[in-house]
Amino acid sequence: MIVTSVDHTTLSSSPSDSFPAWKFRLGREPATAQEQTRFTADLARLDLGEGIWNVFNATLQTRTKHSRPLALRAYHNGSLIGLALIYECRKTGECFFDPPVSTMMDMPGIPMFVWLRYGTTVDHFTNPGFVAEGIDRQLFIEQSIARLLRHYLYGTVVEYRASAAFDGAVKLPFVDSGVIDLDGMASIDSYLARAKNLARKLKKFRNKGGEIRVIQGAMPPELIAAALEAFDTLTIGVRTPFQDNYLNMAKAGLSQESTDKVHIVALLNGRYAGHQSFLHSGDGLHCQAGVFDRRHKSTYHAYENIIVSSVEYALEHNLQRIDWGPVINETKAKMMTGFIPCENRTYARYRPVAAALPLILKRSKLSPETLEPWCNLGKQPPLKFV
């Protein structure tokens, strides 16, 4: 049975399972301070800071009629041993097809789960899944998928291609995740030297009245309003299953009073032109979301200026890397120093559904042919979040 109408659901192991006797719980409750301490050692292993909990807890407070983030908790003998943030999505047709096919797909209202495991806090909720001391992450992931398939008919896990896949996965390429590796980068001049015309683009932005502001904590209200308006008028290229909740997540992220939150804002003659929001966590800067106001005649390379400013910030704070998340435009691709191949792995509860998935997905907007321009883009940096 698919449970679709409750906020809290417990999924238990059965005696016939080959897994340990773990219990799982889906819910919208934020991670408490006591729960967070269970994963302190894991955050250290992943080079992450405690600030991620502020992001995840804020995300859990958002929802729409068709999508909601959920915390998946795993317990063994009553103790919390694993935690992951996933999405439950009911209106996903437009991610795969245009109308009228997308409309027909959404008619049954059957929910799916989405777990994005590449990077951390990209789109406000990507996460590798966190485990308590002594718990194997791969076992937690495998058990989590198995339990989620008791709750949902199907679901997708997007992760780095180098990570382990499990039985029954329908695998398709996904767009690369971009990284700026700062190892050995002595100054911003080292980064600027990578492209001959980058200095010219910085100068043009300034000459056109461009200004970059780096804001820690919450954005000022007037900039939040401008950013949300830009999000609301954005033409979506690659639509996510949780797209209808994106504006809510963005608002929550822009409003957070936390010095771990870093917003790099581009202004043109004092008017909002665009921004990128990051989480400064551990030894890295993690891009969460961003948007540009396309009502400007031109933003005069505001995007490149923001990326350069992110490198300056990272160097000033002795960070090792900037995780920029999915690369789906040429400007971003040119500014990265490395790319991590990712994979979309879809799982289904029943064999007939699993057998049909490859036929459906390979004809959809997520087909290899559609995403191919943004896959296998180049040099791969060392992996930290497998």
RAVENVEN-V366495 format. One record per helix or strand. SS is the DSSP state (2 for helix, 1 for strand). FROM is the first residue (numbers start at 1). TO is the last residue. Records with the same first field share a line. If there is no record, write none. Layout:
SS->FROM-TO / FROM-TO
This chain:
1->9-12 / 23-27 / 63-63 / 67-76 / 79-89 / 112-116 / 130-131 / 154-160 / 170-181 / 210-216 / 261-268 / 271-281 / 284-292 / 321-326 / 338-348
2->33-37 / 40-45 / 52-60 / 93-96 / 101-107 / 122-124 / 137-151 / 188-192 / 198-207 / 221-232 / 243-254 / 302-316 / 330-335 / 351-361 / 368-374
